[in-house]
Each structure stands twice: as structure tokens, then as C-alpha cells.
């Protein structure tokens, strides 16, 4: 299997990480060697195996949906790179 | 008292309870030693002056019923600490101040622990050498040219360098046990669901688990007793009967059956690791336990499985870092451009690589071939252990395929870096508890560890085995304070 530059650009778009050509080439090399290594799994027949999604064999418990934190709006907004009054600010999305 | 930092946690607790030492004296000793140890780069954030204030406060109205009465403790910078910067060793969280406390750290403060500071680690816990940290690599107290292992490298260095009596790390594929092995310390990865994940910066949610790191097994047991609680705030936290791990600690392992998996005898494993393993087997026998040869046939598929499952979950968990509500932001000409630049500049190269792998294996057309396949193989790996535990009570293996390697040695070769976790990763995939204890030195004098893997929720059993072996091994860490 081979991951080409086009695929790298596609994954970079999906993962919202900008990648220039030089970085894309480095990534393609790295990912190809990692996927060569991962390819070992194809040796195994797994048609009748149930996928394991969680080792915690427990049913999700319910709890009351209560607000427990105090009013921490200010501290939360303080972590924001850009805020205005009570809002987070992002680049303009509508004209 | 200059020897305070050399004392074990249990002896510090005893000395406080018997009023032979004050919390202030102890805290001051660790602060002073930490101040003199900047070269190790073990801390990302120091909280020394607050720690001294809290220690004084403890001494003014001490509560000796607590399990960690006035004991200063530094923690991995992956645990959210309310009001104190928490970075996950990433540029993207460089200025993040949590508004809440992780359950595990809260448990420590509730039992009288005092925060010393936040310890360095690999960025988002992705790494095996602490070289991916935005805040620079950590040096191993054993030798300045060596990595301390990772991802809990700062934690391991801080315990073995005596900057903190004990610490907590997190382990997704070996991140507690491998650095413990590289620094001559003890590290326990509990059963998945034993310690709450609430407030821990998420890497791979189905694998992540917090655990104690200490100078000896008894200290490790005490800290595990404190941090392991059922927590409704973590939906995968499991409500099982937890032992009083330290109180119930016993060296009597007579009649226990310990499995030796033949698949862990991997190609190219150094002779000294094999010898270490044989010595461990002899110790087990001398303790009156029985050795049983077992097979874990899918062992060699564990790493490839891990490098699908962990990046897949990471790519999903790390989608939240978008430069909007917290953390680093890079300006862009529109919203998407802002996201892409923020993530490209905010994440380091190993994190980007793993997000890319994860995104790819989850993307349309590849999901079945990679992600689903890996989940199926994960089932096979877990079944291997289920079968083995019909025959034995626990399993003994080396912790790592080699001793600590040199800084920079594997930095540019991801596969050889990943291979370091070959003995630790299967345990995470199966959700089992495992402990690494220092068991000897290689020809260069670097420490080597042995790993004891238990049945789910059998922390007490592996702590007991470790405790019994520790007495026979009589390990002495060779640290000459080269950095001071």
C-alpha cells in the first residue's frame, strides 16, 4: 500500500491541519512506513470475530442532570484567545 | 535534614504522624532539591511558594488521620488542576488554566497531599522518550545522555531524582511502566476503570488510565489506595470493591501460578533482558510460587493494533483544539484557515502524525479495513489473556525490550520508537492492570524492569507479587546527582 501526496492533502484537509508540500512529503514517508508495519494485521482471519470497542464491560449509568459548577463564565472566557463581552470571537463566517 | 528527600513516602507519612517531621520541613526539602534540579527539566510549572504556604497551614491544624498528611506531590501535566496552568506539554495548551480539578488529583488533595508542581511529559502523552514535549526533553537522573522514557518521563525523573516522594502518571500504551523501567522506579497501570479519567487531558479514551509511580512497591500501593475511586463523572469508571492496597499488602505468594508467555521472547532481544527475566523467574520460585509456561499467540499483532486504535481515538479527542475557546490561536483569513493554521502551528510533529493516521483509518473507505479490523484483533488479544488466566494468576514479562536509550537516538524513526512499547501495549488493549518493578542493571549500569500483569481488578495480587519479588531483588538505584 502506498499513501501518495494527494491522499496526504486529503487527510490534512479532513483533520484541519495545514500541510505544505515539504511537510506532506515527510508525512507521506512516515505514514507509509507506519502502514507497512500495520499491514501485518491482514495476516489474520477475523471474519467471525466481534469487534471489541470497550474493555469496560459495564452498562452506562445514569445520573441526575444537575448543574454543579458555580458561575464560572469569566474564568472560562479568560481562557479564550479572543472574546467580546460574553462571546467567543472567531473570524467572520457570514458576509 | 538533608536525607528527607531520600525517604520513602510511607516513612515520611510515619514521621509526620509521629511529629518527627513537619509538612513544612518535608515540603521545603523537596522544593529546595527541585530548585537545584532544573537541569533535569522535569517540571513544566512549579507551584513551590503555594506548596510552602499550604504546608505551613497543614502544620497549624494537622489532620493525622489522612493517608497523605501534608505530603508534597508533583503530578504529570496531563491532569487538570483548578486555577493552575495545565499544558499536556503542548504549545496548543500553553496558556490553558482549567476551571476544574481532575478526580484523581482531587483525591490526593482530599487525603492531605500538597501540589508541588506540574511535571513534563510527551506532548499529549504521545511518545516514549519525553522528546516530543513543547517544553523540551527531560534528562534521566541515571545518566544525562539518556531519555527518561515516556510519556510520563518528567514524572519518572522526578521520582528517581527525588524531586517528589511519589507521583502520578498516565499510561495509554506503556507511559507509566516504560519510564519507570528506564529510571529504576516502580510504576503501576491500574485496570481500565479503576482510576477516574475525569479531568485528564484525553489521548485515547478506551486505553488511558492514571496510575501511581514511586520508589518502592509499598509507596505505590498507598498512592493507588488514594487515587482509585469510583467516579460518576467518568462514564467508564467501574464500581468494584477496592482493596486497602497498602494495608492489605502481603509478601505471601505461596502457591500462586505465574505465567511466562513464550511470545515475549522476541527476536533481537538483548541477552541481559533474557537473563533478567530468568532471574525474576527464580525469585518467583524462591517465593514459593509456581511457574507455568503459557502462550499469548496474538502478541505480535498488539503494536499494529495499537497504532490504529490509539491514533483513531486521538484524532477524535484532539478535534476540540480549534483555537476558539481556549489555548493557542493562529490568525487566518477565514474560520477554516484559522483552524488549519492553529492546529498546524499548535501541535508538534508526532501529534500531527498521529492525528493524520487516526483520521485516515477512520475515513470513508478505510474504516473497515483498518479501524474495524483493529477492533477485531483487539478482541483476539484480550481473549489470549482470558485463556491464559484460566491457567495462571498473573504473568511475568520484561517491561521493555532494552534499557533507556540515548537522547536523540530514536527521534527520527517512529517505528523503532514505537517498538519500545512491545511488552506494555497488549496490557492496555486488554484493559488489565500491570506493574513494572526495577529488577536489575544492564552492563552499562542502567536499570531494567520486570512487568507483572494481573487479571482485571487484581491490583492487590500483582502488588503482592511485586512486593515479594522486591524483597528478593534488593534493587539499588545508581544515582550520583550528576545534575547538581
Interface residues (C-beta under 8 A of the other chain):
Chain A: X3 X7 X8 X10 X11 X12 X14 X15 X16 X17 X18 X19 X27 X30 X31 X33 X34 X37 X38 X39 X40 X41 X42 X44 X46 X49 X50 X51 X52 X53 X54 X55 X56 X58 X60 X61 X63 X69 X72 X75 X76 X78 X79 X80 X81 X82 X88 X90 X91 X92 X93
Chain B: X95 X96 X97 X99 X100 X192 X193 X206 X232 X235 X236 X238 X298 X300 X301 X303 X304 X305 X307 X308 X315 X319 X322 X323 X324 X325 X326 X327 X328 X329 X331 X332 X333 X334 X335 X336 X337 X338 X339 X340 X341 X343 X344 X347 X352 X353 X355 X356 X357 X358 X359 X360 X363 X370 X372 X373 X374 X375 X376 X377 X378 X379 X380 X382 X414 X415 X418 X429 X430 X431 X456
